[in-house]
Amino acid sequence: MQSEPDARQGRRELAAIITAAVLLQVLIGTVATVRGDVIAWPSLLHRPLTLCALWIAALVIPRVGLLLLTGWFAFLAVMYACGGFVAGYATLAVLRWTAAVFLGWGTARLVTSARIRALRGRAGPG
């Protein structure tokens, strides 16, 4: 017999996904800044702050916040997949494609995880 998904476990899973996404963003921004001649503010500051703001929104207003967070993950996955083809050097291309795969997986996880769906109040059958 399977137990019902716990909202606490959903918050933990969501926190792990967001933390990994923020660290990946900062890593890409750091590599781009070290290898380039400008500071990569979008990857170092703007996108991580947006992810954290959407995470807070997902905890405060679960239905709308998780929908926005899922859309942002999908947008970033497509953006990094395309960005990997125009990267100036191999390290950045590999990091962008890695981010695209992770964010694509994160999008699917946000949509399909029973634990995260428990945050919205509609866990459903298992």
DSSP file with accessible surface (Angstrom, degrees, kcal/mol):
  #  RESIDUE AA STRUCTURE BP1 BP2  ACC     N-H-->O    O-->H-N    N-H-->O    O-->H-N    TCO  KAPPA ALPHA  PHI   PSI    X-CA   Y-CA   Z-CA
    1    1 A M              0   0  244      0, 0.0     2,-0.4     0, 0.0     0, 0.0   0.000 360.0 360.0 360.0 129.8    0.0    0.0    0.0
    2    2 A Q        -     0   0  162      1,-0.0     2,-0.1     3,-0.0   124,-0.1  -0.718 360.0-129.2 -94.7 138.3    1.4    3.4   -1.1
    3    3 A S        -     0   0  103     -2,-0.4     3,-0.1     1,-0.1    -1,-0.0  -0.444  33.3 -92.3 -80.7 161.0    1.1    6.4    1.2
    4    4 A E        -     0   0  146     -2,-0.1    -1,-0.1     1,-0.1     2,-0.1  -0.386  49.8 -96.0 -68.8 145.1   -0.2    9.7    0.0
    5    5 A P        -     0   0   35      0, 0.0     2,-0.4     0, 0.0    -1,-0.1  -0.389  40.3-131.6 -62.5 140.6    2.4   12.2   -1.3
    6    6 A D     >  -     0   0   61      1,-0.1     4,-1.9    -3,-0.1   113,-0.1  -0.788   4.3-141.8 -98.8 134.9    3.4   14.6    1.4
    7    7 A A  H  > S+     0   0   31     -2,-0.4     4,-2.4     1,-0.2     5,-0.2   0.852 104.5  58.6 -62.9 -31.5    3.5   18.4    0.7
    8    8 A R  H  > S+     0   0  144      1,-0.2     4,-2.1     2,-0.2    -1,-0.2   0.920 105.8  47.8 -64.5 -41.6    6.7   18.6    2.8
    9    9 A Q  H  > S+     0   0   65      1,-0.2     4,-2.6     2,-0.2    -1,-0.2   0.882 110.1  53.8 -65.2 -36.5    8.4   16.1    0.5
   10   10 A G  H  X S+     0   0    0     -4,-1.9     4,-2.7   105,-0.4    -2,-0.2   0.906 107.7  49.1 -63.4 -41.4    7.2   18.1   -2.5
   11   11 A R  H  X S+     0   0  115     -4,-2.4     4,-2.5     2,-0.2    -2,-0.2   0.903 111.9  49.6 -64.2 -39.0    8.7   21.3   -1.0
   12   12 A R  H  X S+     0   0  146     -4,-2.1     4,-2.2     2,-0.2    -2,-0.2   0.917 112.4  46.6 -64.9 -44.8   12.0   19.4   -0.5
   13   13 A E  H  X S+     0   0   25     -4,-2.6     4,-2.2     2,-0.2    -2,-0.2   0.921 113.3  49.1 -64.0 -42.5   12.0   18.1   -4.0
   14   14 A L  H  X S+     0   0    0     -4,-2.7     4,-2.6     1,-0.2     5,-0.2   0.916 109.8  52.2 -62.6 -41.7   11.1   21.5   -5.4
   15   15 A A  H  X S+     0   0   25     -4,-2.5     4,-2.7     1,-0.2    -1,-0.2   0.902 109.0  50.1 -62.5 -40.3   13.9   23.1   -3.3
   16   16 A A  H  X S+     0   0   63     -4,-2.2     4,-2.2     2,-0.2    -1,-0.2   0.921 112.2  46.8 -65.4 -42.0   16.5   20.6   -4.7
   17   17 A I  H  X S+     0   0    6     -4,-2.2     4,-2.2     2,-0.2    -2,-0.2   0.936 115.2  45.6 -65.7 -44.9   15.4   21.3   -8.3
   18   18 A I  H  X S+     0   0    0     -4,-2.6     4,-2.8     2,-0.2     5,-0.2   0.921 111.9  51.7 -66.3 -42.6   15.5   25.0   -7.9
   19   19 A T  H  X S+     0   0   68     -4,-2.7     4,-2.6    -5,-0.2     5,-0.2   0.934 111.5  46.8 -60.8 -45.5   18.9   25.0   -6.0
   20   20 A A  H  X S+     0   0   41     -4,-2.2     4,-2.4    -5,-0.2    -1,-0.2   0.907 112.4  50.5 -63.7 -39.5   20.5   22.9   -8.8
   21   21 A A  H  X S+     0   0    1     -4,-2.2     4,-2.3     2,-0.2    -2,-0.2   0.916 111.4  47.8 -65.4 -41.9   19.0   25.2  -11.4
   22   22 A V  H  X S+     0   0   28     -4,-2.8     4,-2.5     2,-0.2     5,-0.2   0.934 112.4  48.8 -65.4 -44.2   20.4   28.3   -9.7
   23   23 A L  H  X S+     0   0  114     -4,-2.6     4,-2.4    -5,-0.2    -2,-0.2   0.899 111.2  50.2 -63.1 -38.7   23.8   26.8   -9.2
   24   24 A L  H  X S+     0   0   27     -4,-2.4     4,-2.4     2,-0.2    -1,-0.2   0.913 110.2  50.7 -65.5 -40.6   23.9   25.7  -12.9
   25   25 A Q  H  X S+     0   0    1     -4,-2.3     4,-2.5     1,-0.2    -2,-0.2   0.931 111.8  46.8 -60.5 -46.8   22.9   29.3  -13.9
   26   26 A V  H  X S+     0   0   52     -4,-2.5     4,-2.7     2,-0.2    -2,-0.2   0.886 110.6  53.0 -66.5 -37.2   25.7   30.8  -11.8
   27   27 A L  H  X S+     0   0   83     -4,-2.4     4,-2.6     2,-0.2     5,-0.2   0.939 110.5  46.9 -62.4 -45.3   28.2   28.3  -13.2
   28   28 A I  H  X S+     0   0    2     -4,-2.4     4,-2.7     1,-0.2     5,-0.2   0.929 113.4  49.1 -62.7 -43.5   27.4   29.2  -16.7
   29   29 A G  H  X S+     0   0    0     -4,-2.5     4,-2.2    14,-0.3    11,-0.5   0.896 111.2  49.7 -62.8 -38.7   27.5   32.9  -15.9
   30   30 A T  H  X S+     0   0   63     -4,-2.7     4,-2.8     2,-0.2     5,-0.2   0.936 112.4  46.2 -66.1 -46.1   30.9   32.5  -14.2
   31   31 A V  H  X S+     0   0   30     -4,-2.6     4,-2.5     1,-0.2     5,-0.2   0.927 113.9  49.0 -62.9 -43.3   32.4   30.6  -17.1
   32   32 A A  H  X S+     0   0   20     -4,-2.7     4,-1.6    -5,-0.2     6,-0.3   0.885 113.3  47.4 -64.9 -36.2   31.0   33.1  -19.6
   33   33 A T  H  < S+     0   0   38     -4,-2.2    -2,-0.2    -5,-0.2    -1,-0.2   0.923 113.3  46.9 -71.0 -42.7   32.4   36.0  -17.5
   34   34 A V  H  < S+     0   0  113     -4,-2.8    -2,-0.2     1,-0.2    -1,-0.2   0.913 120.4  38.5 -66.4 -40.6   35.9   34.4  -17.1
   35   35 A R  H  < S+     0   0  141     -4,-2.5    -1,-0.2    -5,-0.2    -2,-0.2   0.718 115.7  58.2 -83.6 -21.1   36.2   33.6  -20.8
   36   36 A G  S  < S-     0   0   39     -4,-1.6     4,-0.0    -5,-0.2    -3,-0.0  -0.346  82.8-118.7-101.6-175.8   34.5   36.7  -22.1
   37   37 A D  S    S+     0   0  153     -2,-0.1     2,-0.3     2,-0.1    -4,-0.1   0.377  91.7  55.5-106.0   4.2   35.2   40.4  -21.8
   38   38 A V  S    S-     0   0  101     -6,-0.3     2,-0.4    -5,-0.0    -2,-0.2  -0.909  89.5-101.3-130.2 161.8   31.9   41.3  -20.1
   39   39 A I        -     0   0   85     -2,-0.3     2,-1.9     1,-0.1    -9,-0.1  -0.702  29.7-132.9 -83.3 130.8   30.1   40.2  -17.0
   40   40 A A     >  +     0   0   20    -11,-0.5     4,-2.1    -2,-0.4     3,-0.3  -0.527  35.0 170.5 -84.6  74.7   27.3   37.8  -17.8
   41   41 A W  H  >> +     0   0  132     -2,-1.9     4,-2.9     1,-0.2     5,-1.6   0.856  68.4  59.1 -59.1 -39.4   24.6   39.5  -15.6
   42   42 A P  I  4>S+     0   0   56      0, 0.0     5,-3.0     0, 0.0    -1,-0.2   0.941 114.6  35.8 -58.5 -43.7   21.6   37.5  -16.9
   43   43 A S  I  45S+     0   0   11     -3,-0.3   -14,-0.3     1,-0.2    -2,-0.2   0.806 122.9  44.7 -78.2 -30.2   23.2   34.2  -15.8
   44   44 A L  I  <5S-     0   0   48     -4,-2.1    -3,-0.2   -15,-0.2    -1,-0.2   0.813 136.1  -4.0 -82.6 -31.0   24.8   35.5  -12.7
   45   45 A L  I  X5S+     0   0   75     -4,-2.9     4,-2.2    -5,-0.2     5,-0.2   0.707 122.6  51.8-129.6 -55.4   22.0   37.6  -11.3
   46   46 A H  I  ><S+     0   0  102     -5,-1.6     4,-2.2     1,-0.2    -3,-0.2   0.929 111.9  41.4 -65.5 -51.6   18.7   38.0  -13.3
   47   47 A R  H  ><S+     0   0   49     -5,-3.0     4,-2.6    -6,-0.2    -1,-0.2   0.922 115.7  49.2 -67.4 -42.7   17.8   34.4  -14.0
   48   48 A P  H  > S+     0   0   10      0, 0.0     4,-2.4     0, 0.0    -1,-0.2   0.925 113.0  48.3 -61.1 -40.2   18.7   33.0  -10.6
   49   49 A L  H  X S+     0   0  102     -4,-2.2     4,-2.6     2,-0.2    -2,-0.2   0.897 111.0  50.8 -66.0 -37.2   16.7   35.8   -8.9
   50   50 A T  H  X S+     0   0   52     -4,-2.2     4,-2.7    -5,-0.2     5,-0.2   0.921 109.9  50.1 -64.8 -43.1   13.8   35.1  -11.2
   51   51 A L  H  X S+     0   0    0     -4,-2.6     4,-2.1     1,-0.2    -2,-0.2   0.926 112.3  47.1 -60.7 -42.5   14.0   31.4  -10.3
   52   52 A C  H  X S+     0   0   44     -4,-2.4     4,-2.4     2,-0.2    -2,-0.2   0.906 111.8  50.4 -67.2 -39.3   14.0   32.2   -6.6
   53   53 A A  H  X S+     0   0   58     -4,-2.6     4,-2.4     1,-0.2    -2,-0.2   0.913 112.0  47.2 -64.9 -41.2   11.1   34.6   -7.0
   54   54 A L  H  X S+     0   0   27     -4,-2.7     4,-2.4     2,-0.2    15,-0.2   0.841 109.0  55.5 -69.0 -31.7    9.1   32.0   -8.9
   55   55 A W  H  X S+     0   0   63     -4,-2.1     4,-1.6    -5,-0.2    -2,-0.2   0.939 109.2  46.3 -63.4 -45.8   10.0   29.4   -6.2
   56   56 A I  H  X S+     0   0  104     -4,-2.4     4,-2.3     1,-0.2     3,-0.3   0.926 112.0  51.5 -62.7 -41.7    8.5   31.7   -3.5
   57   57 A A  H  X S+     0   0   29     -4,-2.4     4,-3.1     1,-0.2     8,-0.5   0.893 106.9  54.1 -61.9 -38.0    5.5   32.3   -5.7
   58   58 A A  H  < S+     0   0    0     -4,-2.4     8,-0.2     7,-0.4    -1,-0.2   0.829 111.9  44.4 -66.7 -29.7    5.0   28.6   -6.1
   59   59 A L  H  < S+     0   0   73     -4,-1.6    -2,-0.2    -3,-0.3    -1,-0.2   0.832 120.9  38.8 -81.9 -31.6    5.1   28.2   -2.3
   60   60 A V  H  < S+     0   0  106     -4,-2.3    -2,-0.2     1,-0.3    -3,-0.2   0.914 134.5  19.2 -84.9 -47.3    2.7   31.1   -1.6
   61   61 A I  S  X S-     0   0   97     -4,-3.1     4,-3.1    -5,-0.2     5,-0.4  -0.778  78.4-173.9-122.2  83.2    0.3   30.7   -4.5
   62   62 A P  H  > S+     0   0   39      0, 0.0     4,-2.4     0, 0.0     5,-0.3   0.858  74.6  45.8 -55.6 -47.6    0.8   27.0   -5.5
   63   63 A R  H  > S+     0   0  149      2,-0.2     4,-1.5     1,-0.2     5,-0.1   0.969 123.0  33.0 -63.9 -52.0   -1.3   26.7   -8.7
   64   64 A V  H  > S+     0   0   83      2,-0.2     4,-2.7     1,-0.2     5,-0.2   0.930 119.7  51.9 -70.5 -44.3   -0.2   30.0  -10.4
   65   65 A G  H  X S+     0   0    1     -4,-3.1     4,-2.6    -8,-0.5    -7,-0.4   0.909 110.9  46.5 -61.9 -43.1    3.3   29.9   -9.0
   66   66 A L  H  X S+     0   0    2     -4,-2.4     4,-2.5    -5,-0.4    -1,-0.2   0.873 111.7  52.4 -69.0 -34.0    4.0   26.3  -10.2
   67   67 A L  H  X S+     0   0  126     -4,-1.5     4,-2.3    -5,-0.3    -2,-0.2   0.948 113.0  44.0 -64.5 -46.0    2.5   27.1  -13.6
   68   68 A L  H  X S+     0   0   93     -4,-2.7     4,-2.4     2,-0.2    -2,-0.2   0.906 113.9  50.7 -64.6 -41.2    4.8   30.1  -14.0
   69   69 A L  H  X S+     0   0    0     -4,-2.6     4,-2.5   -15,-0.2    -2,-0.2   0.921 110.2  49.4 -63.8 -41.8    7.8   28.2  -12.7
   70   70 A T  H  X S+     0   0   20     -4,-2.5     4,-2.3     1,-0.2    -2,-0.2   0.923 111.5  49.3 -64.1 -42.4    7.2   25.3  -15.1
   71   71 A G  H  X S+     0   0   43     -4,-2.3     4,-2.5     2,-0.2    -1,-0.2   0.902 110.6  50.2 -63.2 -40.0    6.9   27.8  -18.0
   72   72 A W  H  X S+     0   0   58     -4,-2.4     4,-2.7     2,-0.2    -2,-0.2   0.912 109.9  50.7 -65.3 -41.6   10.1   29.5  -17.0
   73   73 A F  H  X S+     0   0    0     -4,-2.5     4,-2.3     2,-0.2    -2,-0.2   0.925 111.7  47.8 -60.4 -45.1   11.9   26.1  -16.8
   74   74 A A  H  X S+     0   0   39     -4,-2.3     4,-2.2     2,-0.2     5,-0.2   0.925 111.7  50.2 -63.7 -42.6   10.6   25.2  -20.3
   75   75 A F  H  X S+     0   0  108     -4,-2.5     4,-2.7     1,-0.2    -2,-0.2   0.934 112.0  47.3 -60.5 -47.0   11.7   28.6  -21.7
   76   76 A L  H  X S+     0   0    0     -4,-2.7     4,-2.9     2,-0.2     5,-0.3   0.883 108.8  55.2 -63.9 -37.2   15.2   28.3  -20.2
   77   77 A A  H  X S+     0   0   13     -4,-2.3     4,-2.0    -5,-0.2    -1,-0.2   0.943 112.5  42.0 -61.1 -46.3   15.5   24.7  -21.6
   78   78 A V  H  X S+     0   0   96     -4,-2.2     4,-2.4     2,-0.2     5,-0.3   0.923 114.0  52.6 -66.8 -42.1   14.8   25.9  -25.1
   79   79 A M  H  X S+     0   0   51     -4,-2.7     4,-2.6     1,-0.2    -2,-0.2   0.926 112.9  43.3 -61.0 -44.5   16.9   29.0  -24.7
   80   80 A Y  H  X S+     0   0    6     -4,-2.9     4,-1.6     2,-0.2    -1,-0.2   0.845 110.1  55.9 -73.7 -31.6   20.0   27.0  -23.6
   81   81 A A  H  < S+     0   0   36     -4,-2.0     4,-0.5    -5,-0.3    -1,-0.2   0.945 115.0  39.1 -62.5 -45.5   19.5   24.3  -26.2
   82   82 A C  H >X S+     0   0   79     -4,-2.4     3,-1.1     1,-0.2     4,-0.6   0.887 112.6  57.4 -69.9 -38.0   19.6   27.0  -28.9
   83   83 A G  H >< S+     0   0   13     -4,-2.6     3,-0.6    -5,-0.3     4,-0.4   0.766  94.0  67.1 -65.8 -25.7   22.4   28.9  -27.1
   84   84 A G  T 3< S+     0   0    4     -4,-1.6     3,-0.5     1,-0.2    -1,-0.3   0.807  97.0  54.9 -64.7 -26.3   24.6   25.8  -27.2
   85   85 A F  T <4 S+     0   0  164     -3,-1.1    -1,-0.2    -4,-0.5    -2,-0.2   0.729 112.5  40.9 -79.5 -21.3   24.8   26.1  -31.0
   86   86 A V  S << S+     0   0  116     -3,-0.6    -1,-0.2    -4,-0.6    -2,-0.2   0.274  82.6 130.0-109.8  10.3   26.1   29.7  -30.9
   87   87 A A        -     0   0   23     -3,-0.5    -3,-0.0    -4,-0.4     3,-0.0  -0.375  59.2-134.3 -66.0 143.9   28.5   29.4  -28.0
   88   88 A G  S    S+     0   0   72      1,-0.1     2,-0.3    -2,-0.1    -1,-0.1   0.659  83.5  21.7 -75.5 -16.5   31.9   30.8  -28.7
   89   89 A Y  S  > S-     0   0   48      1,-0.1     4,-1.9     0, 0.0     3,-0.2  -0.980  81.3-108.1-151.8 161.4   33.8   27.9  -27.2
   90   90 A A  H  > S+     0   0   75     -2,-0.3     4,-2.8     1,-0.2     5,-0.2   0.849 110.7  58.0 -64.1 -38.7   33.2   24.2  -26.3
   91   91 A T  H  > S+     0   0   74      1,-0.2     4,-2.4     2,-0.2    -1,-0.2   0.934 109.8  44.2 -59.7 -46.2   33.0   24.5  -22.5
   92   92 A L  H  > S+     0   0    8     -3,-0.2     4,-2.6     2,-0.2    -1,-0.2   0.897 112.3  52.9 -66.7 -38.2   30.1   27.0  -22.7
   93   93 A A  H  X S+     0   0   11     -4,-1.9     4,-2.6     2,-0.2     5,-0.2   0.935 110.6  46.9 -62.5 -45.1   28.3   24.9  -25.3
   94   94 A V  H  X S+     0   0   84     -4,-2.8     4,-2.5     1,-0.2    -2,-0.2   0.921 112.9  49.4 -63.8 -43.2   28.6   21.8  -23.1
   95   95 A L  H  X S+     0   0   26     -4,-2.4     4,-2.6    -5,-0.2    -1,-0.2   0.911 111.6  49.0 -62.3 -41.6   27.4   23.7  -20.1
   96   96 A R  H  X S+     0   0   56     -4,-2.6     4,-2.3     2,-0.2    -2,-0.2   0.908 112.7  46.6 -65.9 -41.9   24.4   25.2  -22.0
   97   97 A W  H  X S+     0   0  101     -4,-2.6     4,-2.4     2,-0.2    -2,-0.2   0.880 111.7  51.8 -68.3 -36.2   23.4   21.8  -23.4
   98   98 A T  H  X S+     0   0   71     -4,-2.5     4,-2.7    -5,-0.2    -2,-0.2   0.934 110.9  48.3 -61.8 -44.1   23.7   20.3  -19.9
   99   99 A A  H  X S+     0   0    0     -4,-2.6     4,-3.1     2,-0.2     5,-0.3   0.902 109.5  53.2 -62.1 -40.0   21.5   23.1  -18.6
  100  100 A A  H  X S+     0   0   14     -4,-2.3     4,-2.2     2,-0.2    -2,-0.2   0.930 111.3  45.2 -62.3 -43.7   19.0   22.5  -21.4
  101  101 A V  H  X S+     0   0  110     -4,-2.4     4,-2.6     2,-0.2    -2,-0.2   0.939 115.7  46.6 -65.6 -46.2   18.8   18.8  -20.5
  102  102 A F  H  X S+     0   0   45     -4,-2.7     4,-2.9     1,-0.2    -2,-0.2   0.930 114.2  46.8 -62.2 -45.3   18.5   19.5  -16.8
  103  103 A L  H  X S+     0   0    1     -4,-3.1     4,-2.3     2,-0.2    -1,-0.2   0.864 111.4  52.0 -68.7 -32.6   15.9   22.2  -17.2
  104  104 A G  H  X S+     0   0   32     -4,-2.2     4,-2.2    -5,-0.3    -2,-0.2   0.931 112.4  45.5 -65.0 -43.1   13.9   19.9  -19.6
  105  105 A W  H  X S+     0   0  132     -4,-2.6     4,-2.7     1,-0.2    -2,-0.2   0.914 111.8  52.7 -64.1 -41.7   14.0   17.2  -17.0
  106  106 A G  H  X S+     0   0    0     -4,-2.9     4,-2.6     2,-0.2    -2,-0.2   0.888 107.3  52.0 -61.6 -38.7   13.0   19.7  -14.4
  107  107 A T  H  X S+     0   0   24     -4,-2.3     4,-1.6     2,-0.2    -1,-0.2   0.948 111.9  45.6 -61.6 -47.5   10.0   20.9  -16.5
  108  108 A A  H  X S+     0   0   51     -4,-2.2     4,-2.5     1,-0.2     5,-0.2   0.901 113.0  51.0 -63.2 -38.5    8.9   17.3  -16.8
  109  109 A R  H  X S+     0   0   78     -4,-2.7     4,-2.2     1,-0.2    -1,-0.2   0.898 107.4  52.5 -66.8 -40.4    9.4   16.7  -13.1
  110  110 A L  H  < S+     0   0    1     -4,-2.6    -1,-0.2     1,-0.2    -2,-0.2   0.856 115.4  42.4 -63.0 -33.0    7.4   19.8  -12.1
  111  111 A V  H  < S+     0   0   77     -4,-1.6    -2,-0.2    -5,-0.2    -1,-0.2   0.878 124.8  31.3 -81.2 -36.4    4.5   18.6  -14.3
  112  112 A T  H  < S+     0   0   82     -4,-2.5     2,-0.3    -5,-0.2    -2,-0.2   0.628  83.4 111.5-104.1 -14.9    4.5   14.9  -13.3
  113  113 A S     X  -     0   0    3     -4,-2.2     4,-2.5    -5,-0.2     5,-0.2  -0.450  50.8-156.2 -69.4 124.3    5.8   14.6   -9.7
  114  114 A A  H  > S+     0   0   29     -2,-0.3     4,-1.5     1,-0.2    -1,-0.2   0.863  95.0  55.0 -65.1 -34.2    3.0   13.5   -7.3
  115  115 A R  H  > S+     0   0  109      2,-0.2     4,-0.6     1,-0.2  -105,-0.4   0.910 110.7  43.4 -66.6 -42.4    4.9   15.1   -4.4
  116  116 A I  H >> S+     0   0    0      1,-0.2     3,-1.2    -7,-0.2     4,-0.7   0.893 110.2  56.1 -72.2 -35.4    5.0   18.5   -6.2
  117  117 A R  H >X>S+     0   0   50     -4,-2.5     5,-1.6     1,-0.3     3,-0.7   0.829  96.9  66.1 -63.2 -27.4    1.3   18.1   -7.3
  118  118 A A  H ><5S+     0   0   18     -4,-1.5     3,-0.7     1,-0.2    -1,-0.3   0.814  91.7  62.1 -64.1 -27.0    0.5   17.7   -3.6
  119  119 A L  H <<5S+     0   0   23     -3,-1.2    -1,-0.2    -4,-0.6    -2,-0.2   0.854 102.5  50.4 -63.8 -34.2    1.6   21.3   -3.1
  120  120 A R  H <<5S-     0   0   34     -3,-0.7    -1,-0.2    -4,-0.7    -2,-0.2   0.567 118.6-114.7 -79.0 -12.3   -1.2   22.3   -5.4
  121  121 A G  T <<5S+     0   0   64     -3,-0.7    -3,-0.2    -4,-0.5    -2,-0.1   0.644  92.7  93.6  89.3  14.9   -3.7   20.2   -3.4
  122  122 A R      < +     0   0  131     -5,-1.6    -4,-0.1     1,-0.1    -3,-0.1  -0.512  36.5 158.3-137.8  70.3   -4.4   17.7   -6.1
  123  123 A A        -     0   0   16     -5,-0.2    -5,-0.1  -118,-0.1    -6,-0.1   0.888  28.3-173.4 -64.6 -40.7   -2.1   14.8   -5.7
  124  124 A G        -     0   0   45     -3,-0.1     2,-0.1    -7,-0.1    -1,-0.1   0.056  39.1 -32.5  70.8 176.1   -4.3   12.4   -7.6
  125  125 A P              0   0  128      0, 0.0  -121,-0.0     0, 0.0     0, 0.0  -0.406 360.0 360.0 -72.1 147.6   -3.7    8.6   -8.0
  126  126 A G              0   0   91     -2,-0.1   -12,-0.1  -124,-0.1    -2,-0.0   0.452 360.0 360.0 -54.2 360.0   -0.3    7.4   -8.0
